[in-house]
Amino acid sequence: MFELPFDLEHPPDDPPQGVSQVMLWRVAIRLHQDHSVLVADRRQPPTCALCKGAWPCLGRRLAIRGLVAAWRPAVPDAGPTGYTDRFLTTDFDRPQP
């Protein structure tokens, strides 16, 4: 595993040093901010404030994957898809631990 130079729960708005895909970071950070946790009642499980999905919702999980993909360097000789291969090859429908 690798260590990220930012906190996934509270990532900075501006891309930190080492981000290789600034546009992907900006889209992912917006998605991350939009899909925040809503804990209205402690007797109920947390939900997303935007989509009302079970926490963490699909939007939040995609945002986290986008932040990680934006930070990691491209796969050598993979062309323009090298940045997004890791982002798109994960099964997002399964809840993450």
N, C-alpha and C positions, 0 to 999 in steps of 0.2 A: 504494500500500500504506500501511498505517498502523502506528504503533508502539504496542505494548502496554505498559501500566505494570507488567507482571509477566513473569517468565521462564516460558515454556511447559514447560520441562523440570522446573522446580521451583517451581510456583505456590504461593502462600501458602494455608494452610488456610482462613483467614478472607478473605472477599471484600475486595479492595482498594477504595480510594475510586474511584468512577466505575462500579462494578458496578450495573447497573440491575435485574438479576434475581437476587436473593440466593438464592432457592431453587434455581434452575437452577445457580448457581455451586456450591452445596453438593452437589448430586447429581453434577455433573461432576467436582468435586474428589475425591469418593469413588471414582468410576469410574477416575479418573486414578491414584489411589493403588493401587487393586486390580489394575490392569493395568500392572504394572511389568516392566521388561526383566529377563530371566534369561539370563546368559551363563555356562553351566556348562562349556562346552568351547570353546576358541578355534578349534578346527577346524570347529565347527558354527556356522551362522548364529544370531544371537540370537533368542530366542523370548519370549513373554509368560509370566510366572511363574504366572499364574492360568489362562488358557485354553490355553496352549501353542501359540498361533497364531504365525505368522511376525511378526517385529517390524517396524514397529509394527502391532499387531493391530487388529482392528476396534474393540474396546472402547477402546483408547487413542486411536484417531483420533476416535471419537465424543466422548470426554472432552475432547479439545483443542477440537473444534468447539463443545462445550457451554460451555467456559470463555470462548471468544471471543464466542459469542452472548450470554452473560450479561453480559459487559462492555460490548458495543456498545449504544448507545441504540436504542430501538424506531424502526421506520419510522413517520413521522408519518401519522396517519389510517389505519393498517393494522389497528387493533383489537388484540385479544389475540394474534393470530397474528403480529403484527409482530416480536416478539422471536424467534420460532422459525423464521420463513421462511428466513433465511439458514442456519440450522442444519440444516433438513430438505431443502434443495434441492441439497445436494452429494452426489455419487456416492461413497459410502463403501466400495464394493466394490473400487474401483480403489486400488492402493497409492499413497500419497502420496510425492512425491520427497523 
